[in-house]
Every structure is written in C-alpha cells, then in structure tokens.
Amino acid sequence: MAKFSLIILASMIFALNGCSSQVVNYDRYSLIEDVSAISIQSNYNVEVSLNEILNQPGIVLKTSDVSLRSANKHLWSSSLRSQLESIFKDVLYKENFAKNTSFAIYVNKFNGALDGTVEIDLSVAAFKNNKQILFKNYVRKGKQDASGYDALVIKLKGFYKEICKEIVADIR
C-alpha cells in the first residue's frame, strides 16, 4: 500500500511540474519604434500622468459602458507614460519648438473597445515663464482600420501624434 501511495504521489508531482512549465507567450507593443534617441533625450520639459488603469503593463480594452480590462498577454514594451512623453518630445523636436515651455499632460483614456472603437481623452497644461499659456482638453475617437491589437496600437499612436501636433499649433 505504501508503494502504491508513493507511485501516486510521484505521478501527481510530475503532472504538476508539467503544468507549471508551460510557456506563456506575451506580445509586446511599442509606440516609439520610429522615435529617434536624440528626441527622447532632448531637454523638453514634458510630464505625463495617467489614469490609474493605464498604469498597468497591459493594453486597456473597454469591455462595457462601465468596465475596463488591462490585457494579460498584450503588453506595452515599456511604460505607457514614458512612451507618451517620448512621442511628444519627438513632435516638439521635429517642430523645432522652443524649450522654454513646460507641459503637464493628464491622460484619462487611451484604450480600445471590443467593437473596434479607439479613444483618447487627455488634458494639457502648458507653462511659459511660470505663466499658464494653455489649458485644454483633447479627444479623439474612431474605429480601428483592422481587427487585432496591432491595429489598435497603430490607431492609438496616430491619434496621439495628431493631438501632439494640435497642441503645438494651439500654442504657436
């Protein structure tokens, strides 16, 4: 009987080991593949803060009118906050924008939805010589061009770059 119990116990241990050694694949998505290192290291004063759900490593999907879910296997390659800061710095650099303006950006929405809707909602406060020169809300909402996370990330990036360029134009 003891031999039989030992065989059962050993079988269970091997079975559990088999379950724990399964490889989980994660897809990582980057918004900054086309951003130059010089833009990222530029001295522009840009601070992005995110709605708490966006501080998760996963891409956020709206699953109902009142529910958001951070994906478990579709993750940002680096923090969303730092990627958004880098993109905005890249736009400022390419627009040859003066470095004496500081920006505080609060991102409330940066997500997709199950029906293919993509939405961004953010506010920007810009300061020059300790004086506020801009305080404005920017919103983009539209449909993905195709299904899947790749299309979602491409659309989010496109909308965000549009907003960054609009911010620059609003200040100029």
GUTIGU-597068 format. One record per residue: x, y, z of N, C-alpha, C, O in turn; residue in one letter; residue number from 1; chain. Coordinates in nm, 4 decimals. Atoms other than C-alpha are relative to their C-alpha. Layout:
TORGU        nu        nv        nw       cau       cav       caw        cu        cv        cw        ou        ov        ow  resn  resi  chain
TORGU         X         Y         Z         X         Y         Z         X         Y         Z         X         Y         Z     A   NUM      A
...
//
This chain:
TORGU        nu        nv        nw       cau       cav       caw        cu        cv        cw        ou        ov        ow  resn  resi  chain
TORGU    0.0814   -0.1187    0.0000    0.0000    0.0000    0.0000    0.0868    0.1266    0.0000    0.0558    0.2238   -0.0689     M     1      A
TORGU   -0.0893   -0.1146   -0.0065    0.2846    0.2390    0.0841    0.0666    0.0236   -0.1349    0.0885    0.1379   -0.1751     A     2      A
TORGU   -0.0608   -0.0112    0.1321    0.4444    0.1633   -0.2533   -0.0975    0.0639   -0.0985   -0.0596    0.1485   -0.1795     K     3      A
TORGU    0.1041   -0.0534    0.0876    0.1163    0.2386   -0.4308   -0.0204    0.1504    0.0254   -0.0334    0.2282   -0.0692     F     4      A
TORGU    0.0151   -0.1420   -0.0363    0.0782    0.5710   -0.2425    0.1172    0.0829   -0.0501    0.0999    0.1959   -0.0957     S     5      A
TORGU   -0.1205   -0.0680    0.0473    0.4349    0.6648   -0.3309   -0.0043    0.0201   -0.1519    0.0349    0.1253   -0.2024     L     6      A
TORGU    0.0122   -0.0105    0.1457    0.3704    0.5938   -0.7005   -0.1024    0.1078   -0.0370   -0.0789    0.1863   -0.1289     I     7      A
TORGU    0.1039   -0.1011    0.0266    0.0516    0.8071   -0.6937    0.0549    0.1404    0.0288    0.0339    0.2332   -0.0493     I     8      A
TORGU   -0.0573   -0.1299   -0.0363    0.2333    1.0916   -0.5173    0.1017    0.0456   -0.1042    0.1016    0.1621   -0.1439     L     9      A
TORGU   -0.0995   -0.0342    0.1024    0.5203    1.0815   -0.7678   -0.0678    0.0386   -0.1308   -0.0231    0.1317   -0.1978     A    10      A
TORGU    0.0747   -0.0324    0.1228    0.2715    1.0833   -1.0588   -0.0613    0.1397    0.0094   -0.0597    0.2160   -0.0872     S    11      A
TORGU    0.0614   -0.1322   -0.0180    0.0953    1.3871   -0.9150    0.1056    0.1101   -0.0080    0.0797    0.2162   -0.0649     M    12      A
TORGU   -0.1073   -0.1001    0.0050    0.4248    1.5739   -0.8728    0.0441    0.0228   -0.1440    0.0624    0.1371   -0.1860     I    13      A
TORGU   -0.0381   -0.0138    0.1410    0.5244    1.5015   -1.2342   -0.1089    0.0715   -0.0792   -0.0781    0.1519   -0.1672     F    14      A
TORGU    0.1108   -0.0649    0.0707    0.1793    1.6102   -1.3548   -0.0020    0.1502    0.0309   -0.0220    0.2324   -0.0586     A    15      A
TORGU   -0.0022   -0.1421   -0.0370    0.2004    1.9369   -1.1605    0.1188    0.0711   -0.0626    0.1062    0.1856   -0.1062     L    16      A
TORGU   -0.1172   -0.0600    0.0646    0.5504    2.0029   -1.2928   -0.0268    0.0265   -0.1469    0.0163    0.1289   -0.1999     N    17      A
TORGU    0.0345   -0.0185    0.1404    0.4200    1.9593   -1.6455   -0.0872    0.1218   -0.0199   -0.0713    0.1934   -0.1188     G    18      A
TORGU    0.0885   -0.1170    0.0108    0.1518    2.2234   -1.5840    0.0754    0.1296    0.0237    0.0479    0.2307   -0.0409     C    19      A
TORGU   -0.0689   -0.1240   -0.0345    0.3914    2.4741   -1.4328    0.1084    0.0380   -0.0992    0.1569    0.1511   -0.0970     S    20      A
TORGU   -0.1070   -0.0328    0.0927    0.6461    2.4519   -1.7122   -0.0513    0.0451   -0.1369    0.0277    0.0608   -0.2300     S    21      A
TORGU    0.0534   -0.0481    0.1269    0.4110    2.5661   -1.9892    0.0507    0.1413   -0.0274    0.0569    0.2251    0.0626     Q    22      A
TORGU   -0.0510   -0.1310    0.0384    0.5482    2.8629   -2.1789   -0.1181    0.0903   -0.0338   -0.2062    0.0529   -0.1112     V    23      A
TORGU    0.1029   -0.0985    0.0303    0.3267    3.1701   -2.1844    0.0639    0.1058   -0.0885    0.1649    0.1659   -0.0517     V    24      A
TORGU   -0.0515   -0.1002    0.0923    0.3841    3.3981   -2.4798   -0.0705    0.1329    0.0211   -0.1931    0.1388    0.0311     N    25      A
TORGU    0.0529   -0.1346   -0.0142    0.3385    3.7707   -2.4380    0.0336    0.0783   -0.1263    0.1449    0.0695   -0.1781     Y    26      A
TORGU   -0.0268   -0.0913    0.1106    0.3040    4.0151   -2.7227    0.0267    0.1363    0.0612   -0.0498    0.1836    0.1452     D    27      A
TORGU   -0.0368   -0.1325   -0.0519    0.4758    4.3465   -2.6516   -0.0120    0.1009   -0.1131    0.0282    0.0750   -0.2265     R    28      A
TORGU    0.0293   -0.1018    0.1001    0.3784    4.6646   -2.8314    0.0722    0.1292    0.0349    0.0733    0.1729    0.1499     Y    29      A
TORGU   -0.0746   -0.1235   -0.0180    0.5854    4.9773   -2.8806   -0.0633    0.1120   -0.0819   -0.1057    0.0923   -0.1958     S    30      A
TORGU    0.0470   -0.1203    0.0690    0.4701    5.3259   -2.9708    0.1172    0.0821   -0.0527    0.0969    0.1773   -0.1281     L    31      A
TORGU   -0.1146   -0.0885    0.0252    0.8242    5.4607   -3.0097    0.1050   -0.0594   -0.0924    0.2205   -0.0169   -0.0887     I    32      A
TORGU   -0.0970    0.0613    0.0905    0.9897    5.2440   -3.2746    0.0606    0.1012   -0.0969    0.1759    0.0861   -0.1371     E    33      A
TORGU   -0.0492   -0.0983    0.0973    1.0247    5.5449   -3.5064    0.0461    0.1309    0.0651    0.0692    0.2299   -0.0044     D    34      A
TORGU   -0.0441   -0.1194   -0.0722    1.1283    5.7957   -3.2378    0.1516   -0.0058    0.0153    0.2062   -0.1070    0.0594     V    35      A
TORGU   -0.1467   -0.0006   -0.0072    1.4939    5.8986   -3.2515    0.0467    0.0183    0.1447   -0.0218    0.0786    0.2273     S    36      A
TORGU   -0.0578   -0.0108   -0.1343    1.7154    5.8745   -2.9453    0.0237    0.1454    0.0385    0.0095    0.1820    0.1552     A    37      A
TORGU   -0.0259   -0.1411   -0.0307    1.8010    6.2434   -2.9730   -0.1274    0.0709    0.0453   -0.1218    0.1596    0.1304     I    38      A
TORGU    0.1283   -0.0576   -0.0433    1.4320    6.3341   -2.9398   -0.0314   -0.0414    0.1432   -0.0735    0.0400    0.2253     S    39      A
TORGU    0.0299    0.0519   -0.1335    1.3921    6.1129   -2.6351    0.0876    0.0684    0.1051    0.0411    0.0959    0.2157     I    40      A
TORGU   -0.0919   -0.0609   -0.0955    1.6969    6.2697   -2.4680   -0.0015    0.1529   -0.0043    0.0749    0.2180    0.0670     Q    41      A
TORGU    0.0060   -0.1467    0.0076    1.6034    6.6257   -2.5626   -0.0448    0.0573    0.1340   -0.1054   -0.0127    0.2150     S    42      A
TORGU    0.0257   -0.0641   -0.1288    1.5624    6.8722   -2.2775   -0.1395    0.0603    0.0116   -0.1602    0.1522    0.0909     N    43      A
TORGU    0.1363   -0.0511   -0.0136    1.1926    6.9347   -2.3284   -0.0583   -0.0460    0.1329   -0.0395   -0.1603    0.1747     Y    44      A
TORGU    0.0601    0.0291   -0.1296    1.0031    6.9512   -2.0004   -0.1429   -0.0494   -0.0216   -0.2368    0.0297   -0.0303     N    45      A
TORGU    0.1294    0.0634    0.0249    0.7162    6.7073   -2.0554   -0.0253   -0.1007    0.1108    0.0555   -0.1906    0.1337     V    46      A
TORGU    0.0367    0.0947   -0.1045    0.5421    6.5274   -1.7718   -0.1385   -0.0549   -0.0300   -0.2362    0.0197   -0.0362     E    47      A
TORGU    0.1263    0.0674    0.0272    0.2698    6.2744   -1.8474   -0.0420   -0.0772    0.1236    0.0384   -0.1492    0.1827     V    48      A
TORGU    0.0567    0.0846   -0.1059    0.0460    6.1272   -1.5790   -0.1217   -0.0707   -0.0586   -0.1877   -0.0202   -0.1495     S    49      A
TORGU    0.1021    0.0866    0.0576   -0.2054    5.8527   -1.6411   -0.1100   -0.0325    0.1003   -0.0863   -0.0407    0.2208     L    50      A
TORGU    0.1085    0.0588   -0.0773   -0.5438    5.7434   -1.5157    0.0519   -0.1336    0.0526    0.1271   -0.2019   -0.0169     N    51      A
TORGU   -0.0575    0.1177   -0.0665   -0.4726    5.4544   -1.2769   -0.0062   -0.1276   -0.0842    0.0905   -0.2038   -0.0847     E    52      A
TORGU    0.0104    0.1226    0.0804   -0.5979    5.1784   -1.5117    0.1076   -0.0046   -0.1079    0.1500   -0.1128   -0.1487     I    53      A
TORGU   -0.1013   -0.0063    0.1058   -0.3446    5.2964   -1.7717    0.1414   -0.0244    0.0527    0.2345   -0.0419   -0.0260     L    54      A
TORGU   -0.1311    0.0290   -0.0596   -0.0554    5.2417   -1.5281    0.0315   -0.1491    0.0007    0.1394   -0.1889    0.0446     N    55      A
TORGU   -0.0217    0.1442    0.0105   -0.0929    4.8668   -1.5849    0.0890   -0.0284   -0.1212    0.0945    0.0533   -0.2131     Q    56      A
TORGU   -0.0857    0.0299    0.1157    0.1504    4.6965   -1.8240   -0.0781   -0.0429   -0.1240   -0.0246   -0.0398   -0.2348     P    57      A
TORGU    0.0794    0.0484    0.1122   -0.1326    4.5654   -2.0428   -0.0742    0.1107   -0.0728   -0.1073    0.2142   -0.0150     G    58      A
TORGU    0.0820   -0.0915    0.0796   -0.3144    4.7439   -2.3234   -0.1418   -0.0071    0.0542   -0.1913   -0.1160    0.0834     I    59      A
TORGU    0.1320   -0.0061   -0.0624   -0.6537    4.8562   -2.1930   -0.1100   -0.0083   -0.1057   -0.1060    0.0590   -0.2087     V    60      A
TORGU    0.1193    0.0134    0.0831   -0.9818    4.7489   -2.3522   -0.1228    0.0341    0.0817   -0.1346   -0.0052    0.1978     L    61      A
TORGU    0.1294   -0.0286   -0.0613   -1.3245    4.8843   -2.2701   -0.0917   -0.1160   -0.0371   -0.1165   -0.1409   -0.1551     K    62      A
TORGU    0.0808    0.1193    0.0261   -1.5470    4.5784   -2.2327   -0.1497    0.0251    0.0155   -0.2307   -0.0570   -0.0275     T    63      A
TORGU    0.1403   -0.0414   -0.0118   -1.8743    4.7561   -2.1453   -0.0012    0.1487    0.0311    0.1045    0.2116    0.0373     S    64      A
TORGU    0.0094   -0.1428   -0.0312   -2.0018    5.1037   -2.0635    0.0685    0.0357    0.1314    0.1078    0.1506    0.1519     D    65      A
TORGU   -0.0567   -0.0288   -0.1319   -1.8622    5.0701   -1.7110    0.1193   -0.0882    0.0359    0.1644   -0.0877    0.1505     V    66      A
TORGU   -0.1061    0.0951   -0.0312   -1.5849    4.8105   -1.7415    0.1194    0.0169   -0.0926    0.1052    0.0262   -0.2145     S    67      A
TORGU   -0.1265   -0.0044    0.0723   -1.2202    4.8356   -1.8452    0.0833   -0.1191    0.0433    0.0772   -0.1616    0.1587     L    68      A
TORGU   -0.0841    0.1146   -0.0323   -0.9744    4.5477   -1.8630    0.1391    0.0226   -0.0585    0.1537    0.0598   -0.1750     R    69      A
TORGU   -0.1391   -0.0050    0.0452   -0.5961    4.5527   -1.8852    0.0375   -0.1397   -0.0492    0.0232   -0.2378    0.0237     S    70      A
TORGU   -0.0326    0.1299    0.0596   -0.4784    4.2751   -2.1170    0.1122   -0.0695    0.0766    0.2026   -0.0045    0.1290     A    71      A
TORGU   -0.1025    0.0783   -0.0688   -0.2706    3.9948   -1.9660    0.1152   -0.0404   -0.0910    0.2284   -0.0553   -0.0449     N    72      A
TORGU   -0.1025    0.0496    0.0923   -0.0808    3.8869   -2.2779    0.0384    0.1012   -0.1068    0.1293    0.0757   -0.1859     K    73      A
TORGU   -0.0306   -0.1062    0.0973   -0.0781    4.2063   -2.4857    0.0458    0.1209    0.0802   -0.0351    0.1987    0.1307     H    74      A
TORGU   -0.0610   -0.0947   -0.0931    0.1610    4.4359   -2.3020    0.0770    0.1091   -0.0730    0.1228    0.0899   -0.1857     L    75      A
TORGU   -0.0861   -0.1061    0.0522    0.3376    4.7664   -2.3611    0.1451   -0.0433    0.0169    0.1792   -0.1093    0.1150     W    76      A
TORGU   -0.1415    0.0381   -0.0061    0.7089    4.7214   -2.4324    0.0741    0.0732    0.1120    0.1725    0.0223    0.1657     S    77      A
TORGU   -0.0501   -0.0770   -0.1141    0.7859    4.9898   -2.1719   -0.1189    0.0789    0.0533   -0.2280    0.0725   -0.0034     S    78      A
TORGU    0.1143   -0.0680   -0.0610    0.5725    5.2097   -1.9510   -0.0690    0.0919   -0.1018   -0.0033    0.1612   -0.1796     S    79      A
TORGU    0.0777   -0.0847    0.0900    0.2950    5.3851   -2.1403    0.0346    0.1467    0.0240    0.0466    0.2240   -0.0710     L    80      A
TORGU   -0.0333   -0.1390   -0.0345    0.3787    5.7086   -1.9573    0.1276    0.0445   -0.0711    0.1302    0.1506   -0.1336     R    81      A
TORGU   -0.1266   -0.0405    0.0603    0.7378    5.7137   -2.0795   -0.0089    0.0008   -0.1530    0.0538    0.0846   -0.2178     S    82      A
TORGU    0.0157    0.0009    0.1456    0.6371    5.6224   -2.4355   -0.0753    0.1247   -0.0479   -0.0390    0.1843   -0.1493     Q    83      A
TORGU    0.0750   -0.1196    0.0391    0.3824    5.9056   -2.4495    0.0849    0.1259    0.0147    0.0770    0.2161   -0.0687     L    84      A
TORGU   -0.0925   -0.1127   -0.0158    0.6404    6.1508   -2.3145    0.0976    0.0048   -0.1171    0.1240    0.1121   -0.1714     E    85      A
TORGU   -0.0968    0.0062    0.1101    0.8878    6.0354   -2.5806   -0.0615    0.0443   -0.1321    0.0019    0.1168   -0.2087     S    86      A
TORGU    0.0661   -0.0408    0.1247    0.6394    6.0782   -2.8643   -0.0207    0.1508   -0.0015    0.0039    0.2154   -0.1034     I    87      A
TORGU    0.0227   -0.1444   -0.0039    0.5511    6.4303   -2.7505    0.1318    0.0755   -0.0163    0.1371    0.1757   -0.0877     F    88      A
TORGU   -0.1330   -0.0621    0.0167    0.9213    6.5213   -2.7185    0.0448   -0.0084   -0.1455    0.1052    0.0853   -0.1976     K    89      A
TORGU   -0.0369    0.0176    0.1401    0.9738    6.3840   -3.0691   -0.0717    0.1017   -0.0889   -0.0114    0.1595   -0.1793     D    90      A
TORGU    0.0758   -0.1003    0.0768    0.6981    6.6074   -3.2085    0.0570    0.1390    0.0249    0.0758    0.2160   -0.0693     V    91      A
TORGU   -0.0571   -0.1314   -0.0323    0.8402    6.9109   -3.0244    0.1347    0.0190   -0.0703    0.1616    0.1254   -0.1262     L    92      A
TORGU   -0.1319   -0.0066    0.0624    1.1905    6.8338   -3.1539   -0.0115    0.0210   -0.1510    0.0565    0.1065   -0.2077     Y    93      A
TORGU    0.0162   -0.0097    0.1449    1.0772    6.7867   -3.5137   -0.0629    0.1320   -0.0425   -0.0393    0.1795   -0.1536     K    94      A
TORGU    0.0619   -0.1306    0.0277    0.8723    7.1087   -3.4954    0.0917    0.1156    0.0398    0.0555    0.2323    0.0245     E    95      A
TORGU   -0.0965   -0.1001   -0.0451    1.1804    7.2914   -3.3589   -0.0646    0.0963    0.1003   -0.0462    0.2178    0.0931     N    96      A
TORGU    0.0735   -0.0780   -0.1000    0.9670    7.4084   -3.0659    0.0959    0.0498    0.1075    0.1876   -0.0220    0.1473     F    97      A
TORGU   -0.0862   -0.0584   -0.1029    1.1281    7.6388   -2.8088   -0.0041   -0.0843    0.1280   -0.1088   -0.1377    0.1645     A    98      A
TORGU   -0.0094    0.0855   -0.1184    1.2474    7.4579   -2.4954   -0.0381    0.0715    0.1292   -0.0240    0.0140    0.2372     K    99      A
TORGU    0.0347   -0.0734   -0.1212    1.1274    7.7250   -2.2535   -0.1467   -0.0176    0.0402   -0.1976    0.0598    0.1213     N   100      A
TORGU    0.1386    0.0298   -0.0343    0.7747    7.5790   -2.2335   -0.0041   -0.1366    0.0673    0.0593   -0.2313    0.0208     T   101      A
TORGU    0.0159    0.1294   -0.0670    0.6806    7.3033   -1.9904   -0.1442   -0.0478   -0.0179   -0.2375    0.0318   -0.0292     S   102      A
TORGU    0.1298    0.0610    0.0274    0.3919    7.0626   -2.0379   -0.0355   -0.1015    0.1081    0.0473   -0.1841    0.1467     F   103      A
TORGU    0.0549    0.1007   -0.0909    0.1782    6.8674   -1.7907   -0.1201   -0.0612   -0.0719   -0.2187    0.0069   -0.1000     A   104      A
TORGU    0.1045    0.0692    0.0753   -0.0365    6.6094   -1.9666   -0.0615   -0.1062    0.0892    0.0091   -0.1884    0.1477     I   105      A
TORGU    0.0713    0.1044   -0.0738   -0.3031    6.4011   -1.7935   -0.0808   -0.0813   -0.1003   -0.1677   -0.0275   -0.1690     Y   106      A
TORGU    0.0691    0.0873    0.0944   -0.4245    6.1032   -1.9963   -0.1077   -0.0772    0.0760   -0.0781   -0.1612    0.1610     V   107      A
TORGU    0.1132    0.0651   -0.0643   -0.7696    5.9913   -1.8886   -0.0391   -0.1287   -0.0721   -0.0708   -0.2290   -0.0082     N   108      A
TORGU    0.0346    0.1181    0.0802   -0.8411    5.7478   -2.1743    0.1053   -0.0199   -0.1077    0.1473    0.0750   -0.1739     K   109      A
TORGU   -0.0932    0.0396    0.1057   -0.6013    5.5649   -2.4041   -0.0249   -0.1483   -0.0204    0.0535   -0.2324    0.0237     F   110      A
TORGU    0.0443    0.1387    0.0045   -0.7805    5.2467   -2.4962   -0.0780   -0.0329   -0.1266   -0.1181    0.0544   -0.2035     N   111      A
TORGU    0.0867    0.0512    0.1040   -0.9644    5.0337   -2.7443   -0.1253   -0.0552    0.0648   -0.1412   -0.0495    0.1867     G   112      A
TORGU    0.1218    0.0628   -0.0487   -1.3006    4.8619   -2.7134   -0.0256   -0.1255   -0.0824    0.0297   -0.1420   -0.1911     A   113      A
TORGU    0.0290    0.1261    0.0677   -1.4381    4.5238   -2.8116   -0.0605    0.0192   -0.1383   -0.0453   -0.0667   -0.2251     L   114      A
TORGU    0.0633   -0.0260    0.1301   -1.6307    4.6812   -3.1012    0.0937    0.0690   -0.0992    0.0504    0.1090   -0.2073     D   115      A
TORGU   -0.0981   -0.0612    0.0897   -1.3110    4.8258   -3.2545    0.0131    0.1507    0.0153    0.0860    0.2147   -0.0605     G   116      A
TORGU   -0.0119   -0.1437   -0.0260   -1.3556    5.1769   -3.1163    0.1320    0.0284    0.0718    0.1745   -0.0476    0.1589     T   117      A
TORGU   -0.1260   -0.0444   -0.0610   -1.0348    5.3586   -3.0211   -0.0254    0.1393    0.0554   -0.0824    0.2240   -0.0134     V   118      A
TORGU    0.0231   -0.1334   -0.0563   -1.0416    5.6558   -2.7856    0.1158    0.0486    0.0852    0.1797   -0.0263    0.1591     E   119      A
TORGU   -0.0983   -0.0705   -0.0818   -0.8040    5.9052   -2.6330   -0.0693    0.1242    0.0550   -0.1395    0.1950   -0.0171     I   120      A
TORGU    0.0518   -0.1197   -0.0663   -0.9042    6.1737   -2.3844    0.1097    0.0469    0.0942    0.1472   -0.0237    0.1878     D   121      A
TORGU   -0.1063   -0.0524   -0.0852   -0.6366    6.3940   -2.2309   -0.0125    0.1509    0.0149   -0.0766    0.2183   -0.0657     L   122      A
TORGU   -0.0050   -0.1449   -0.0202   -0.5821    6.7401   -2.0920    0.1455    0.0431    0.0071    0.2331   -0.0317    0.0505     S   123      A
TORGU   -0.1356   -0.0539    0.0040   -0.2783    6.9601   -2.1329    0.0018    0.1366    0.0673   -0.0835    0.2218    0.0423     V   124      A
TORGU   -0.0295   -0.1316   -0.0552   -0.1480    7.2463   -1.9249    0.1418    0.0336   -0.0452    0.2347   -0.0443   -0.0240     A   125      A
TORGU   -0.1316   -0.0443    0.0458    0.1410    7.4405   -2.0782    0.0362    0.1290    0.0712   -0.0480    0.2167    0.0907     A   126      A
TORGU   -0.0480   -0.1150   -0.0756    0.3520    7.6949   -1.8926    0.1244    0.0574   -0.0658    0.2121   -0.0154   -0.1124     F   127      A
TORGU   -0.1173   -0.0708    0.0512    0.5988    7.9554   -2.0118    0.0296    0.1128    0.0981   -0.0578    0.1941    0.1281     K   128      A
TORGU   -0.0391   -0.1008   -0.0997    0.7895    8.1738   -1.7647   -0.0947   -0.0013    0.1197   -0.1391    0.1036    0.1664     N   129      A
TORGU    0.0881    0.0201   -0.1150    0.5766    8.0319   -1.4809   -0.1422    0.0537   -0.0207   -0.2144    0.0778    0.0761     N   130      A
TORGU    0.1330   -0.0502    0.0325    0.2629    8.1540   -1.6567   -0.0700   -0.1035   -0.0881   -0.0139   -0.1508   -0.1870     K   131      A
TORGU    0.0739    0.0977    0.0796   -0.0033    7.9190   -1.7873   -0.0425    0.0638   -0.1325   -0.1063    0.1690   -0.1354     Q   132      A
TORGU    0.0337   -0.0526    0.1320   -0.0422    7.9686   -2.1609   -0.1006   -0.0887   -0.0743   -0.1529   -0.0512   -0.1793     I   133      A
TORGU    0.0975    0.0902    0.0628   -0.2659    7.6720   -2.2415   -0.0549   -0.0953    0.1046    0.0201   -0.1521    0.1840     L   134      A
TORGU    0.0655    0.1057   -0.0775   -0.5159    7.4542   -2.0600   -0.1170   -0.0454   -0.0836   -0.2166    0.0255   -0.0980     F   135      A
TORGU    0.0994    0.0439    0.0977   -0.7190    7.2439   -2.2971   -0.0144   -0.1517    0.0035    0.0802   -0.2244    0.0336     K   136      A
TORGU    0.0287    0.1424    0.0113   -0.8832    6.9040   -2.3366    0.0039   -0.0400   -0.1472   -0.0418    0.0342   -0.2341     N   137      A
TORGU   -0.0087    0.0530    0.1362   -0.8157    6.6932   -2.6466   -0.0601   -0.1402   -0.0015   -0.0296   -0.2226    0.0847     Y   138      A
TORGU    0.0687    0.1288    0.0099   -1.0294    6.3980   -2.7557    0.0086   -0.0509   -0.1434   -0.0046    0.0258   -0.2388     V   139      A
TORGU    0.0079    0.0670    0.1299   -1.0065    6.1506   -3.0425   -0.0769   -0.1294    0.0224   -0.0569   -0.1992    0.1217     R   140      A
TORGU    0.0763    0.1242   -0.0069   -1.2486    5.8665   -3.1081   -0.0294   -0.0452   -0.1417   -0.0749    0.0339   -0.2244     K   141      A
TORGU    0.0245    0.0539    0.1332   -1.2770    5.6421   -3.4109    0.0111   -0.1507    0.0013    0.0259   -0.2125    0.1068     G   142      A
TORGU   -0.0063    0.1455    0.0142   -1.2669    5.2877   -3.5409    0.1380   -0.0436   -0.0480    0.2054    0.0283   -0.1218     K   143      A
TORGU   -0.1232    0.0607    0.0496   -0.9654    5.0649   -3.5955   -0.0155   -0.0273   -0.1489   -0.1263   -0.0504   -0.1973     Q   144      A
TORGU    0.0020    0.0297    0.1430   -0.8717    5.0107   -3.9594   -0.0074   -0.1502   -0.0278   -0.0446   -0.1914   -0.1377     D   145      A
TORGU    0.0060    0.1460    0.0103   -0.8500    4.6334   -3.8987   -0.0205   -0.0537    0.1416   -0.0175    0.0225    0.2382     A   146      A
TORGU    0.0172    0.0566   -0.1329   -0.9082    4.3937   -3.6121    0.1362   -0.0361    0.0594    0.2349   -0.0504   -0.0127     S   147      A
TORGU   -0.1215    0.0443   -0.0672   -0.6470    4.2991   -3.3547    0.0734    0.1109    0.0737    0.0483    0.2300    0.0549     G   148      A
TORGU   -0.0773   -0.0939   -0.0824   -0.4046    4.4593   -3.1140    0.0955    0.0853   -0.0823    0.1173    0.2019   -0.0494     Y   149      A
TORGU   -0.0897   -0.0795    0.0846   -0.1621    4.5687   -3.3869   -0.0726    0.1231   -0.0538   -0.0208    0.2345   -0.0468     D   150      A
TORGU    0.0783   -0.1107    0.0557   -0.4331    4.7814   -3.5500   -0.0407    0.0989    0.1084   -0.0450    0.2195    0.0844     A   151      A
TORGU    0.0353   -0.0880   -0.1119   -0.5389    4.9175   -3.2109    0.1169    0.0914    0.0358    0.0992    0.2123    0.0503     L   152      A
TORGU   -0.1186   -0.0777   -0.0375   -0.1851    5.0295   -3.1235    0.0334    0.1025   -0.1088    0.0682    0.2164   -0.0777     V   153      A
TORGU   -0.0273   -0.0927    0.1108   -0.1346    5.1855   -3.4685   -0.0968    0.1174    0.0032   -0.0558    0.2316   -0.0174     I   154      A
TORGU    0.1003   -0.1070   -0.0038   -0.4591    5.3836   -3.4361    0.0216    0.0904    0.1219    0.0126    0.2127    0.1105     K   155      A
TORGU   -0.0273   -0.0809   -0.1196   -0.3820    5.4958   -3.0792    0.1186    0.0932   -0.0244    0.1135    0.2114    0.0095     L   156      A
TORGU   -0.1193   -0.0805    0.0277   -0.0382    5.6157   -3.1897   -0.0319    0.1125   -0.0978    0.0112    0.2260   -0.0776     K   157      A
TORGU    0.0367   -0.1021    0.0976   -0.1816    5.8003   -3.4906   -0.0816    0.1114    0.0618   -0.0557    0.2292    0.0372     G   158      A
TORGU    0.0822   -0.1005   -0.0682   -0.4450    5.9749   -3.2796    0.0846    0.0854    0.0947    0.0688    0.2073    0.0999     F   159      A
TORGU   -0.0817   -0.0738   -0.0957   -0.1883    6.0689   -3.0140    0.0931    0.0984   -0.0709    0.1093    0.2117   -0.0256     Y   160      A
TORGU   -0.0865   -0.0911    0.0752    0.0524    6.2161   -3.2707   -0.0798    0.1186   -0.0547   -0.0304    0.2313   -0.0545     K   161      A
TORGU    0.0868   -0.1095    0.0455   -0.2365    6.4201   -3.4176   -0.0216    0.1011    0.1120   -0.0115    0.2220    0.0912     E   162      A
TORGU    0.0223   -0.0884   -0.1140   -0.3104    6.5575   -3.0714    0.1262    0.0784    0.0328    0.1185    0.1987    0.0581     I   163      A
TORGU   -0.1257   -0.0693   -0.0295    0.0575    6.6403   -3.0088    0.0235    0.1156   -0.0972    0.0630    0.2248   -0.0562     C   164      A
TORGU   -0.0165   -0.1053    0.0999    0.0734    6.8370   -3.3337   -0.1018    0.1117    0.0186   -0.0710    0.2285   -0.0050     K   165      A
TORGU    0.1032   -0.1020   -0.0263   -0.2518    7.0157   -3.2469    0.0394    0.0862    0.1200    0.0157    0.2070    0.1199     E   166      A
TORGU   -0.0450   -0.0753   -0.1181   -0.1084    7.1169   -2.9085    0.1051    0.1037   -0.0429    0.0973    0.2207   -0.0056     I   167      A
TORGU   -0.1040   -0.0912    0.0500    0.1972    7.2674   -3.0789   -0.0638    0.1150   -0.0783   -0.0277    0.2310   -0.0584     V   168      A
TORGU    0.0670   -0.1025    0.0804   -0.0276    7.4534   -3.3260   -0.0805    0.0952    0.0883   -0.0849    0.2151    0.0610     A   169      A
TORGU    0.0793   -0.0850   -0.0910   -0.2505    7.5824   -3.0423    0.0862    0.1006    0.0737    0.0404    0.2108    0.1040     D   170      A
TORGU   -0.0892   -0.0911   -0.0723    0.0486    7.7381   -2.8671    0.0647    0.0998   -0.0939    0.0855    0.2154   -0.0570     I   171      A
TORGU   -0.0647   -0.0896    0.0967    0.2096    7.8846   -3.1771   -0.1006    0.1009   -0.0461   -0.0685    0.1869   -0.1281     R   172      A
//
